[in-house]
Amino acid sequence: MGNYDALLLLSFGGPEGPDDVMPFLENVVRGRGVPRERLLEVAEHYQSFGGISPINQQNRDLIEALRPELDVPIYWGNRNWHPFGEDTVRKMTADGVRKAAVFATSAFAGYSSCRQYYEDIARISVEGGPELVKMRHFGDHPGFVAAVADHTRQALDRLGRDDARLVFTAHSIPVSMARTAGPSGGLYEAQLRRSAELVSRALGRDEPWDLVWQSRSGPPQVPWLEPDVLDHLRKTTAPAVVLVPIGFVSDHMEVIFDLDVEARQLAAELGLPLERAATAGTHPAFVRMVRELMAEPEPDPCPLTCCPPPVRRQA
């Protein structure tokens, strides 16, 4: 595993019971000016599933799938809920870890999807603790592409329609953030389009596909990437659709609620045949990808001007 003596899985976190929901969401949106009404709305999404986000269990499952692939210990820490990254790094320090690869559960460029993980690493690092090295973006890695393509193929088979259109989805972000993603801007969208094209090619398809957005959470006066997936479904002329949540690596709450609840309900109302592909999850190709990333040369850190923090405006 190169020069690493551990792997740190660094993730977003999620509540694991009804009493966790509001404290978790307050951690997520602290300082972002998200309207209270939106917070309560999202809280209801979690409460409708017993106050439990699937993301933590999915991280546990990924760790178990990784154990046979790696010959180093695997640790797990979150940004917004237990186990918090800072607690995990203290444990790693006590265990004598010297240098750890950091696998962030986000594949693409952007402030929230990349730069903020660098900020997390800086925040949780401790004097005398392990050196933490974030692994590169992996949306174009053959393992990620193979996993998404395989799950998309299965969704197409379930739908049983040769005329289904692939609609790739990713988390919407403010337009201003999208414009500054990457060293010269626009990298979040560009990487997502590249990944979608690679998946389509892996499936042997030459039909057009769409990239749309979901999970907007900011103040209504701030422009975000569009079209929203629901708006797109209302306007599509496709006879059938397979939703491919390429912007996510696991079937967490936003994927389940936005696509499996809202999008499915809307598609039923529209009479639109629809299936949803699973995320990469614990697909064997995705699991092998993590090992392969650890074996690559250590990536250069992003320049400080890359993906700058957004200007926060109170609602």
C-alpha beads as a LAMMPS data file, in Angstrom:
LAMMPS data file: protein, C-alpha beads

315 atoms
314 bonds

1 atom types
1 bond types

-500.0 500.0 xlo xhi
-500.0 500.0 ylo yhi
-500.0 500.0 zlo zhi

Masses

1 110.0

Atoms # bond

1 1 1 0.000 0.000 0.000
2 1 1 2.742 2.447 -0.914
3 1 1 4.014 4.361 2.096
4 1 1 0.719 4.292 3.996
5 1 1 0.261 2.340 7.189
6 1 1 -3.503 2.983 7.486
7 1 1 -6.578 4.080 5.563
8 1 1 -8.962 6.717 6.881
9 1 1 -12.462 6.647 5.404
10 1 1 -13.603 10.249 5.745
11 1 1 -17.301 10.799 5.216
12 1 1 -20.240 13.122 5.755
13 1 1 -21.994 11.364 8.625
14 1 1 -25.656 10.861 9.365
15 1 1 -28.106 10.412 12.256
16 1 1 -28.704 6.965 13.687
17 1 1 -31.910 7.698 15.602
18 1 1 -34.729 10.264 15.863
19 1 1 -32.990 12.308 18.572
20 1 1 -29.905 12.697 16.356
21 1 1 -31.674 14.302 13.408
22 1 1 -31.855 17.995 14.319
23 1 1 -28.407 18.152 16.016
24 1 1 -26.932 16.475 12.938
25 1 1 -28.633 18.871 10.525
26 1 1 -27.565 21.869 12.603
27 1 1 -23.973 20.642 12.299
28 1 1 -24.380 20.333 8.529
29 1 1 -25.769 23.821 7.888
30 1 1 -23.944 25.819 10.553
31 1 1 -23.057 29.231 9.072
32 1 1 -24.703 28.555 5.709
33 1 1 -27.852 30.620 6.038
34 1 1 -30.161 27.698 5.228
35 1 1 -33.772 28.664 6.016
36 1 1 -35.196 27.033 9.140
37 1 1 -38.159 25.842 7.091
38 1 1 -35.833 23.878 4.819
39 1 1 -34.128 22.328 7.839
40 1 1 -37.440 21.143 9.248
41 1 1 -38.433 19.790 5.853
42 1 1 -35.240 17.738 5.585
43 1 1 -35.672 16.561 9.181
44 1 1 -39.029 15.104 8.180
45 1 1 -37.306 13.151 5.421
46 1 1 -35.077 11.500 8.013
47 1 1 -37.896 10.968 10.509
48 1 1 -39.955 9.186 7.856
49 1 1 -37.153 6.599 7.835
50 1 1 -37.022 6.286 11.616
51 1 1 -34.471 9.079 12.004
52 1 1 -31.758 6.832 10.582
53 1 1 -29.561 7.706 7.629
54 1 1 -28.289 4.682 5.713
55 1 1 -24.899 6.309 5.116
56 1 1 -23.255 5.128 8.342
57 1 1 -24.160 1.480 7.774
58 1 1 -23.027 1.781 4.178
59 1 1 -19.660 3.076 5.376
60 1 1 -19.422 0.109 7.747
61 1 1 -20.231 -2.200 4.839
62 1 1 -17.575 -0.566 2.671
63 1 1 -14.981 -0.984 5.419
64 1 1 -15.818 -4.681 5.728
65 1 1 -15.564 -5.089 1.948
66 1 1 -12.184 -3.333 1.976
67 1 1 -10.603 -5.468 4.711
68 1 1 -9.708 -8.402 2.407
69 1 1 -8.246 -5.940 -0.120
70 1 1 -5.941 -4.062 2.254
71 1 1 -3.116 -5.114 4.533
72 1 1 -3.355 -1.980 6.697
73 1 1 -5.870 -1.027 9.398
74 1 1 -8.943 0.943 8.322
75 1 1 -10.351 3.822 10.342
76 1 1 -13.545 5.800 9.846
77 1 1 -14.418 9.382 10.741
78 1 1 -17.187 11.829 9.811
79 1 1 -17.542 15.568 9.354
80 1 1 -20.980 16.002 10.902
81 1 1 -21.769 13.076 13.217
82 1 1 -20.274 10.259 15.238
83 1 1 -17.685 8.933 14.810
84 1 1 -16.259 12.418 14.357
85 1 1 -13.012 12.686 12.415
86 1 1 -11.153 14.369 15.269
87 1 1 -11.962 11.467 17.623
88 1 1 -10.817 8.978 15.011
89 1 1 -7.494 10.767 14.484
90 1 1 -6.851 10.720 18.245
91 1 1 -7.381 6.952 18.123
92 1 1 -5.024 6.650 15.148
93 1 1 -2.405 8.676 17.013
94 1 1 -2.698 6.427 20.054
95 1 1 -2.326 3.403 17.773
96 1 1 0.930 4.773 16.374
97 1 1 -0.257 5.405 12.815
98 1 1 2.353 7.479 10.978
99 1 1 0.865 8.121 7.538
100 1 1 -2.661 7.397 6.349
101 1 1 -4.337 7.605 2.978
102 1 1 -7.634 9.466 3.229
103 1 1 -10.488 8.198 1.076
104 1 1 -13.225 10.843 1.015
105 1 1 -16.641 9.561 0.004
106 1 1 -16.953 12.094 -2.805
107 1 1 -15.581 11.576 -6.298
108 1 1 -15.514 15.053 -7.794
109 1 1 -14.054 18.556 -7.543
110 1 1 -15.790 21.454 -5.819
111 1 1 -15.843 23.152 -2.460
112 1 1 -18.248 20.807 -0.662
113 1 1 -17.109 17.707 -2.526
114 1 1 -13.333 18.217 -2.259
115 1 1 -11.956 21.415 -0.705
116 1 1 -14.023 20.969 2.447
117 1 1 -12.413 17.565 2.970
118 1 1 -9.006 19.245 2.879
119 1 1 -10.335 21.641 5.507
120 1 1 -11.537 18.648 7.542
121 1 1 -8.077 17.079 7.327
122 1 1 -6.444 20.308 8.510
123 1 1 -8.952 20.638 11.352
124 1 1 -8.644 17.092 12.675
125 1 1 -4.878 16.727 12.304
126 1 1 -2.944 16.827 15.576
127 1 1 0.663 17.447 16.483
128 1 1 2.455 14.143 16.699
129 1 1 -0.393 12.438 14.863
130 1 1 -0.394 10.753 11.476
131 1 1 0.202 12.559 8.220
132 1 1 -3.118 12.487 6.345
133 1 1 -2.997 12.386 2.534
134 1 1 -6.241 12.825 0.628
135 1 1 -6.530 10.588 -2.427
136 1 1 -7.396 12.090 -5.805
137 1 1 -10.756 12.572 -7.497
138 1 1 -11.903 9.238 -8.868
139 1 1 -14.942 9.895 -11.044
140 1 1 -13.006 8.769 -14.128
141 1 1 -11.314 5.769 -12.484
142 1 1 -12.128 2.524 -14.319
143 1 1 -13.294 0.934 -11.062
144 1 1 -15.840 3.660 -10.378
145 1 1 -17.018 3.670 -13.991
146 1 1 -17.345 -0.139 -14.044
147 1 1 -19.367 -0.165 -10.815
148 1 1 -21.781 2.530 -11.986
149 1 1 -22.093 0.950 -15.432
150 1 1 -22.854 -2.471 -13.943
151 1 1 -25.549 -1.067 -11.660
152 1 1 -26.999 0.927 -14.577
153 1 1 -27.076 -2.201 -16.730
154 1 1 -29.007 -3.996 -13.993
155 1 1 -31.490 -1.115 -13.796
156 1 1 -31.984 -1.217 -17.573
157 1 1 -32.608 -4.968 -17.329
158 1 1 -35.181 -4.448 -14.571
159 1 1 -36.960 -1.809 -16.622
160 1 1 -36.922 -4.019 -19.696
161 1 1 -37.035 -1.100 -22.116
162 1 1 -34.563 -0.674 -24.956
163 1 1 -35.741 2.896 -25.452
164 1 1 -34.976 4.099 -21.901
165 1 1 -32.971 7.310 -21.608
166 1 1 -30.159 7.566 -19.064
167 1 1 -30.589 10.555 -16.744
168 1 1 -27.513 11.083 -14.567
169 1 1 -28.034 13.000 -11.317
170 1 1 -25.683 14.813 -8.962
171 1 1 -25.986 17.162 -6.012
172 1 1 -26.872 20.680 -7.118
173 1 1 -24.577 23.446 -5.890
174 1 1 -24.736 27.241 -6.166
175 1 1 -23.862 28.473 -9.645
176 1 1 -21.156 30.670 -8.115
177 1 1 -19.548 27.598 -6.539
178 1 1 -19.744 25.646 -9.792
179 1 1 -17.995 28.473 -11.630
180 1 1 -15.019 28.375 -9.245
181 1 1 -14.703 24.574 -8.960
182 1 1 -11.181 23.452 -9.811
183 1 1 -8.061 25.472 -10.631
184 1 1 -9.731 27.336 -13.509
185 1 1 -13.427 26.867 -12.758
186 1 1 -16.205 24.614 -14.015
187 1 1 -14.487 21.363 -13.008
188 1 1 -17.405 19.915 -10.981
189 1 1 -19.717 19.884 -13.995
190 1 1 -16.963 18.888 -16.409
191 1 1 -15.931 15.869 -14.323
192 1 1 -19.538 14.733 -13.930
193 1 1 -20.120 14.964 -17.674
194 1 1 -16.914 13.033 -18.290
195 1 1 -17.995 10.280 -15.889
196 1 1 -21.459 10.078 -17.446
197 1 1 -19.920 9.774 -20.904
198 1 1 -17.565 7.011 -19.719
199 1 1 -20.447 5.067 -18.171
200 1 1 -22.515 5.421 -21.328
201 1 1 -19.572 4.159 -23.408
202 1 1 -19.007 1.245 -21.024
203 1 1 -22.609 0.223 -21.672
204 1 1 -22.034 0.376 -25.414
205 1 1 -24.662 3.072 -25.819
206 1 1 -24.486 5.866 -28.373
207 1 1 -27.849 7.411 -27.444
208 1 1 -27.978 10.885 -25.887
209 1 1 -28.090 11.140 -22.103
210 1 1 -28.899 13.917 -19.627
211 1 1 -27.200 15.377 -16.550
212 1 1 -29.582 16.898 -14.006
213 1 1 -29.418 18.012 -10.386
214 1 1 -31.018 17.186 -7.053
215 1 1 -31.003 17.998 -3.334
216 1 1 -30.854 21.791 -3.505
217 1 1 -30.795 23.225 0.041
218 1 1 -29.810 26.912 -0.125
219 1 1 -31.735 30.175 0.134
220 1 1 -34.225 30.565 -2.738
221 1 1 -32.673 33.831 -3.954
222 1 1 -29.311 32.143 -4.691
223 1 1 -29.039 30.553 -8.188
224 1 1 -28.194 26.838 -8.134
225 1 1 -27.417 24.404 -10.932
226 1 1 -30.492 23.368 -12.916
227 1 1 -32.566 21.588 -14.085
228 1 1 -33.788 19.859 -10.976
229 1 1 -34.476 16.168 -11.550
230 1 1 -38.211 16.579 -10.904
231 1 1 -38.505 19.484 -13.329
232 1 1 -36.614 17.429 -15.889
233 1 1 -38.976 14.463 -15.520
234 1 1 -41.977 16.744 -15.996
235 1 1 -40.556 18.017 -19.303
236 1 1 -38.856 14.945 -20.744
237 1 1 -40.119 13.422 -23.967
238 1 1 -38.295 10.142 -23.263
239 1 1 -40.588 7.092 -23.249
240 1 1 -38.769 5.655 -20.200
241 1 1 -35.985 6.754 -17.848
242 1 1 -33.212 5.195 -15.794
243 1 1 -31.940 7.546 -13.097
244 1 1 -28.210 7.138 -12.439
245 1 1 -27.040 8.960 -9.265
246 1 1 -23.486 9.294 -10.526
247 1 1 -22.685 12.169 -8.176
248 1 1 -22.957 9.916 -5.103
249 1 1 -21.017 6.843 -3.979
250 1 1 -23.656 5.345 -1.667
251 1 1 -27.441 5.151 -1.399
252 1 1 -27.745 7.673 1.413
253 1 1 -30.781 9.726 2.421
254 1 1 -30.698 12.259 -0.411
255 1 1 -30.560 9.502 -3.003
256 1 1 -33.336 7.517 -1.356
257 1 1 -35.705 10.412 -0.703
258 1 1 -35.128 12.511 -3.814
259 1 1 -35.084 9.612 -6.262
260 1 1 -36.782 6.601 -4.683
261 1 1 -39.587 8.626 -3.085
262 1 1 -40.143 11.923 -4.897
263 1 1 -38.976 10.994 -8.395
264 1 1 -40.718 7.622 -8.370
265 1 1 -43.938 9.195 -7.146
266 1 1 -43.807 11.850 -9.850
267 1 1 -42.999 9.291 -12.555
268 1 1 -46.012 7.226 -11.483
269 1 1 -48.224 10.316 -11.722
270 1 1 -46.831 11.047 -15.187
271 1 1 -47.135 7.443 -16.351
272 1 1 -43.406 7.449 -17.047
273 1 1 -41.628 4.072 -16.707
274 1 1 -38.659 4.686 -14.377
275 1 1 -35.903 2.699 -12.688
276 1 1 -33.054 3.871 -10.495
277 1 1 -29.518 2.501 -10.681
278 1 1 -27.710 1.748 -7.438
279 1 1 -24.670 3.802 -6.469
280 1 1 -21.165 2.310 -6.441
281 1 1 -21.604 1.128 -2.827
282 1 1 -19.616 -2.050 -2.244
283 1 1 -19.378 -3.159 -5.851
284 1 1 -16.189 -5.245 -6.208
285 1 1 -14.755 -2.928 -8.883
286 1 1 -15.268 0.082 -6.618
287 1 1 -13.696 -1.694 -3.662
288 1 1 -10.653 -2.649 -5.745
289 1 1 -10.424 0.970 -6.879
290 1 1 -9.646 2.110 -3.331
291 1 1 -6.703 -0.290 -3.157
292 1 1 -5.502 0.902 -6.561
293 1 1 -5.714 4.550 -5.509
294 1 1 -3.587 3.800 -2.475
295 1 1 -0.947 2.230 -4.734
296 1 1 -0.712 5.315 -6.952
297 1 1 1.955 7.985 -6.435
298 1 1 0.973 10.412 -3.715
299 1 1 -1.232 13.093 -5.298
300 1 1 -0.166 16.721 -5.301
301 1 1 -2.327 18.840 -2.990
302 1 1 -4.755 21.224 -4.651
303 1 1 -3.617 24.866 -4.868
304 1 1 -5.130 27.147 -2.252
305 1 1 -6.990 29.029 -4.978
306 1 1 -8.809 25.863 -6.074
307 1 1 -12.509 25.563 -5.168
308 1 1 -12.606 28.573 -2.815
309 1 1 -15.096 28.622 0.054
310 1 1 -18.422 30.214 -0.882
311 1 1 -19.463 33.567 0.461
312 1 1 -22.083 32.786 3.089
313 1 1 -25.217 34.915 3.089
314 1 1 -27.798 34.708 5.803
315 1 1 -31.323 34.067 4.606

Bonds

1 1 1 2
2 1 2 3
3 1 3 4
4 1 4 5
5 1 5 6
6 1 6 7
7 1 7 8
8 1 8 9
9 1 9 10
10 1 10 11
11 1 11 12
12 1 12 13
13 1 13 14
14 1 14 15
15 1 15 16
16 1 16 17
17 1 17 18
18 1 18 19
19 1 19 20
20 1 20 21
21 1 21 22
22 1 22 23
23 1 23 24
24 1 24 25
25 1 25 26
26 1 26 27
27 1 27 28
28 1 28 29
29 1 29 30
30 1 30 31
31 1 31 32
32 1 32 33
33 1 33 34
34 1 34 35
35 1 35 36
36 1 36 37
37 1 37 38
38 1 38 39
39 1 39 40
40 1 40 41
41 1 41 42
42 1 42 43
43 1 43 44
44 1 44 45
45 1 45 46
46 1 46 47
47 1 47 48
48 1 48 49
49 1 49 50
50 1 50 51
51 1 51 52
52 1 52 53
53 1 53 54
54 1 54 55
55 1 55 56
56 1 56 57
57 1 57 58
58 1 58 59
59 1 59 60
60 1 60 61
61 1 61 62
62 1 62 63
63 1 63 64
64 1 64 65
65 1 65 66
66 1 66 67
67 1 67 68
68 1 68 69
69 1 69 70
70 1 70 71
71 1 71 72
72 1 72 73
73 1 73 74
74 1 74 75
75 1 75 76
76 1 76 77
77 1 77 78
78 1 78 79
79 1 79 80
80 1 80 81
81 1 81 82
82 1 82 83
83 1 83 84
84 1 84 85
85 1 85 86
86 1 86 87
87 1 87 88
88 1 88 89
89 1 89 90
90 1 90 91
91 1 91 92
92 1 92 93
93 1 93 94
94 1 94 95
95 1 95 96
96 1 96 97
97 1 97 98
98 1 98 99
99 1 99 100
100 1 100 101
101 1 101 102
102 1 102 103
103 1 103 104
104 1 104 105
105 1 105 106
106 1 106 107
107 1 107 108
108 1 108 109
109 1 109 110
110 1 110 111
111 1 111 112
112 1 112 113
113 1 113 114
114 1 114 115
115 1 115 116
116 1 116 117
117 1 117 118
118 1 118 119
119 1 119 120
120 1 120 121
121 1 121 122
122 1 122 123
123 1 123 124
124 1 124 125
125 1 125 126
126 1 126 127
127 1 127 128
128 1 128 129
129 1 129 130
130 1 130 131
131 1 131 132
132 1 132 133
133 1 133 134
134 1 134 135
135 1 135 136
136 1 136 137
137 1 137 138
138 1 138 139
139 1 139 140
140 1 140 141
141 1 141 142
142 1 142 143
143 1 143 144
144 1 144 145
145 1 145 146
146 1 146 147
147 1 147 148
148 1 148 149
149 1 149 150
150 1 150 151
151 1 151 152
152 1 152 153
153 1 153 154
154 1 154 155
155 1 155 156
156 1 156 157
157 1 157 158
158 1 158 159
159 1 159 160
160 1 160 161
161 1 161 162
162 1 162 163
163 1 163 164
164 1 164 165
165 1 165 166
166 1 166 167
167 1 167 168
168 1 168 169
169 1 169 170
170 1 170 171
171 1 171 172
172 1 172 173
173 1 173 174
174 1 174 175
175 1 175 176
176 1 176 177
177 1 177 178
178 1 178 179
179 1 179 180
180 1 180 181
181 1 181 182
182 1 182 183
183 1 183 184
184 1 184 185
185 1 185 186
186 1 186 187
187 1 187 188
188 1 188 189
189 1 189 190
190 1 190 191
191 1 191 192
192 1 192 193
193 1 193 194
194 1 194 195
195 1 195 196
196 1 196 197
197 1 197 198
198 1 198 199
199 1 199 200
200 1 200 201
201 1 201 202
202 1 202 203
203 1 203 204
204 1 204 205
205 1 205 206
206 1 206 207
207 1 207 208
208 1 208 209
209 1 209 210
210 1 210 211
211 1 211 212
212 1 212 213
213 1 213 214
214 1 214 215
215 1 215 216
216 1 216 217
217 1 217 218
218 1 218 219
219 1 219 220
220 1 220 221
221 1 221 222
222 1 222 223
223 1 223 224
224 1 224 225
225 1 225 226
226 1 226 227
227 1 227 228
228 1 228 229
229 1 229 230
230 1 230 231
231 1 231 232
232 1 232 233
233 1 233 234
234 1 234 235
235 1 235 236
236 1 236 237
237 1 237 238
238 1 238 239
239 1 239 240
240 1 240 241
241 1 241 242
242 1 242 243
243 1 243 244
244 1 244 245
245 1 245 246
246 1 246 247
247 1 247 248
248 1 248 249
249 1 249 250
250 1 250 251
251 1 251 252
252 1 252 253
253 1 253 254
254 1 254 255
255 1 255 256
256 1 256 257
257 1 257 258
258 1 258 259
259 1 259 260
260 1 260 261
261 1 261 262
262 1 262 263
263 1 263 264
264 1 264 265
265 1 265 266
266 1 266 267
267 1 267 268
268 1 268 269
269 1 269 270
270 1 270 271
271 1 271 272
272 1 272 273
273 1 273 274
274 1 274 275
275 1 275 276
276 1 276 277
277 1 277 278
278 1 278 279
279 1 279 280
280 1 280 281
281 1 281 282
282 1 282 283
283 1 283 284
284 1 284 285
285 1 285 286
286 1 286 287
287 1 287 288
288 1 288 289
289 1 289 290
290 1 290 291
291 1 291 292
292 1 292 293
293 1 293 294
294 1 294 295
295 1 295 296
296 1 296 297
297 1 297 298
298 1 298 299
299 1 299 300
300 1 300 301
301 1 301 302
302 1 302 303
303 1 303 304
304 1 304 305
305 1 305 306
306 1 306 307
307 1 307 308
308 1 308 309
309 1 309 310
310 1 310 311
311 1 311 312
312 1 312 313
313 1 313 314
314 1 314 315
